[in-house]
């Protein structure tokens, strides 16, 4: 078994792959900067046993993180319960990506992992839409090079900003009933339309612009917690792959396991 862990700003995503590269389970826990190493160890062990996976059956692990204070707790926690080395995605690690941005070493571990997942699993060139805490749209060209992308406020961040920076607008949930009309008839529907349709229409425009700059049609794949909510609102026909980052982490592990 290979354990894959992605530490995001909101959630930690955990997945385990068997010897045939089949994802055995995927689970999430909330990211908590104040949780200690042993607390994370207990949480990880409990989740693995919930899915009938013995921690000692894990032969290798790989971790990506955008929250350094949590990384230093999670990595030793995994090593403690599994008894194996944890590979951490970062500068100097083999990814198979030719990173063509101004500062390659500055590429976030999560962006590198989803780009590797897309490159390894879908036809190139590929555009990746990652709808998490932030909305990221990334591009890998036909040679397999990571050529850049955009980062914008995510749905949840935007909802919180509307509520905290205005006197009369409430904090709302964005999931639930589908959007039936772009033109809202009450405050909550107006906000949900702005948040969800606004993201969807931005994605449509960005994909068109990306393809124009790349010079050809691209495979488009979406991932992240809000991807299934946004997909029905988009004109863009894209593939939904909610486990893309875990697949990317598995690919990175395979490229580095001999080290």
N, C-alpha and C positions, 0 to 999 in steps of 0.2 A: 504494500500500500504506500502511496505517496500522498502526503498531506500538503494542501495548498492553502495559504492564508493571505488575505488582502485586508490591510488595516486602512479603512477610510475615515473621513472626518465624522461620519454619522454612525456607520456600522462596520463591524469586522465580519467579513465573509469567509467561511471555512468550507473547504471541499476535500474529498478524499477519492483518489483514483486507484482502481485495481491494476493488476499486471497487464490487462488488456486495454488500458487507458480509458476504461469506462468510469464515469463519475458515479460513485456509489451513494454519496449523499452531498447535499449542499445545505448549509445553515448559516444563520446570522445572529450575532449578538451586538448589543449597543457598544460603541466605543466609549470608554470611560477612562479619562486621564488619571483618575485617582485610584483605580483598581491596581492592586499589587500583583507581583509575579505569581505568588501561590494562588491568589484568587483567580487569575487567568488560567492557571494550570487546572484548578478544580473545574472551572467552566468548560474548558476544552475537553477534559476527560469525561465529564458528564455528557456532553453533546455526542462524543464518539460512541459512548456506551449506549446512548439512546438509539443510535442507528446500528447497534450490534457490531461495532468495530472496536477491537481491543487496541488500546494505544500502543502496546508493544509490537503489534503487527505492522506498524508504520516503519518503513525502512529508509525513508528520506522525507525531507520537508523543504518547502520554499516559501518565502515571505516577501510581500511587497507592502510598503507603508508610506503614507503621507503625514503620519503623526509621530514624529521622533520620540516624544516622551512615552508613548504607548509601545513603540517598537522595542525599547529596552526592557520592557516587562514581558511582552508576548514572546519574544525569541527564546529567552531562557526558560519560560514556562513550557513551551513546546518541547524543547530539548530535555526538560526534566521528565515529562510524562512519556515521551516516545523513545528517549535514549538514543537519538540520532542527531546528526548535524543539521542545522537549518541554514539553507542558502538564502541570503538576503539580496534582493534586486537592488542594484546601484551601479555607480561608475566602476568600470573594470570587469564587470560580469559579462559573459558572452550571451548575446541575445539574438544574433543573426540579423540584426537591423543595422543598416547603414544610416546613421542619424544625421540628416542634412539640415540642421538648424544652427543658429548662431553660436549657441553654447551647448554642445551635445551632453556635457556632464550635468546640465541643469534639468534635463528631461525627467519628469516625475516618474517614480517607480510604477505607479498605476497606469500612466499613459504608455510607458514602455511595454507593460504586460498586455494591455488590450491590443496594442499594435502588433505584438508578436502573435497573439491569439488569432487576430484577423489574417495576418500574413500566412500563418500555418494552415488555416482552415478554409479560406475563401479565395476565389480568383482575384488576381490583381489587374489593375489598380483597385484599391478599396478605400472607402470612406467609412470611418468608425464614428458613430454617435453614442456618446456615453452620458446617460442622463442620471446623474447622481446628485450629490450635494451641489456640485457645479455642473453646468452643461458644457461638455467638451465635444468638439467635432474635429477629427484628426484625419490625416491623409497619408497613405502609403502608396507610392507610385508603382508602375509596372515592373520596375527593377527590384522592388522590395525595399526601397529606401523610405524612411520616415521623413516627410518633407515639411511637417508643421501642422498647424490647425488653429482653432480658436477656443477660448475659454470665456464663458459667460455665467452670470448668476443662475443657479439652478432654480427649479420650481419652488422648493421649500425655502430657500434663502429669500426669494422674491416675495413669497407669501409673508414671511416674518418681517421683511422690510416694510411692506405695505401696512402691516398692523402696528409696528412699533414707531414708525415715522409719521403716522397720521393720527388725528384725534378721534375720528369716528369710524374707521374701518376695523372690523373684527379680525382676529386670527382664525383662519378657516382651514379645514381639511380639503385637499385637492382630489382625493380619490372618491369613490362612490358612484353616484349616478353619472352616466355619460353626458357629454355636452350635446344638447339637442338643438341649440341655436347659438350662433356666435353673438347675437345681440341679446344681452342679458336683460331680464325684466325686474330684477331686484338686486340688492347690493351683493349678496353672496354669489349669485349667478354671474353678475358682471365681473367679479373678481376671479371666479373660476375660469371664465372664458378668457379673460386677459392673461391669466397665468398659463393655462394649458394650451389654448389656441395660439397665444403669443409665442410660446416655445415651438409649437408645431409649425407655424408659418415661418418663423426664423429658420428652422431646420430646412424647410423646403427651399427657401431662398439661398441658404448657405450651400446646400448640396448643388444647386444649379451653378452657383459661383465657383465652387470647388472644381466641378467638372469642366467649366469653361477655362479655368486656369490650367488644369491638368491637360486638357485638350482631348479628352475622350470620355465615354461613359464609364462609370465605375460601379463595382459592386458596393452596395450600401448595407451596412450591418449595424444594428442598434443594441445597446446593452445598458445596464444600470436600473436602479429601482423604479424610475418613472417611465421606462421605455414602453411597457405594455399599456400605460395610460395614454401616452402621447401618440402611439402608432396609429390608432383609428382616426386621428385628427389630421394626419399628414397626407399630402398628395403623393409624396415620395414613396415608392414601393421599396421597402427595405426588409431585410431579414432580421428577425428578432432572435437574439442569442443572449439569454440572461446569464449564461455561465462563461462568457467570452474571456473574462479576466482570469478565471481559474484554468481554462484551457491554455491561455498564454503562459501562466505560471508553470504549468506542467511542461510546456515546451522549453522554457528557460531552464527548468530543473534538468531536463534530459541533456541540454547542451553543456551543463556545468557539473554534472554529478561525478565525473571522473576526477575533478579537482579536489 
